Amino acid sequence: MKDRQQQQRRSLLKAFGLGAGALALASGSVRAQASSPAEASPPDAQSDTRFKVTAHVQSYYQTLKD
């Protein structure tokens, strides 16, 4: 009786482990499809949003050198 219970418990734990692994693989493949390189914006479009050193930033940097 105990041997059968242990065997059922082990098979249940195996099923949970396999299910968790399958879920992890499925979620990883969805992320890979969502971030395909064809949908990424070109680097030229991002150049407007990059950090620019303006006069007030330059003056702040000067205060750090002192």
Protein Blocks (a to p, Z undefined) as FASTA:
>chain_A
ZZmmmmmmmmmmmmmmmmmmmmmmmmmmmmmmmmcfklpccfklmmmmpccddfklmmmm
mmmmZZ
